[in-house]
């Protein structure tokens, strides 16, 4: 099955979870504000399990080499996207939600299943670095930006459960320590909930809204174009200029995996944080919903461009 078809299937699967959340609120089974506690559970329970589970793979020197390349590429992409968002902040009058949506793609919920289906489970480890790098920046830069904090509290950041989960997962990977089977099963099952629940929260956040406002708001098209077109194209340009895709045999696939993440829809964590911190969750949800829908076209297009020019 082609990469494009698998991409479309996975995106549509996620969108069904969003529809369920929308119906739950629309039919008054739950209220919009009920998404807050669920969002908190996702951020502080399910996210840490997802992070740790990403590192529960077999260690080998070749995997370590590929992992380090994927980590470097993820770091470069994240810093590049953050820089672009700040450069565009003043001329485009971007707010914190918009900047976060431009800078941070949905690197985990969508990409891990796609990599498994397209390239095989042995390549999933190379999708983990983007999750790892983005987790650090989300719980430092993005968290502070959405909260409106001007100074970073390093102690608070380092003791955040998601950052601790990141360090713990990396420790397990490097030291090759094995967790008890029961604990591994628990972490895996909890981590597997992040995709459906993240989209459910977004659906709930827009449950009482007129959906026409999402597609009639020109601003949404601007933000989605920056996230889905400009950012991945800049990353492809970087790969082309540096020739990094040919460093070693698996480098081409690793660069494509990072492109999967770099070209993905706006991170659902932006909406979750906005909900949890009492910010404008509706704005974040509108951008997320539109970017997921447009992703059906844009991500396969980015992969076609990657194959054509790299």
Secondary structure by P-SEA (a helix, b strand, c coil): ccaaaaaaaaaaaaaaaaaaaaaaaaacccccccaaaaaaaaaccaaaaaaaaaacccccaaaaaaaaaaaaaaaaaaaaaaaaaaaacccccccaaaaaaacccccccccaaaaaaaccccccccaaaaaaaaaaaaacaaaaaaacccccaaaaaaacaaaaaaaaaaaaaaacccccaaaaaaaaaaaaaaaaaaaaaaaaaacccccccccccaaaaaaaaaaccaaaaaaaaaaaaacccccccaaaaaaaaaaaaaaccccaaaaaaaaaaccaaaaaaaaaaaaaaaccccaaaaaaaaaacc
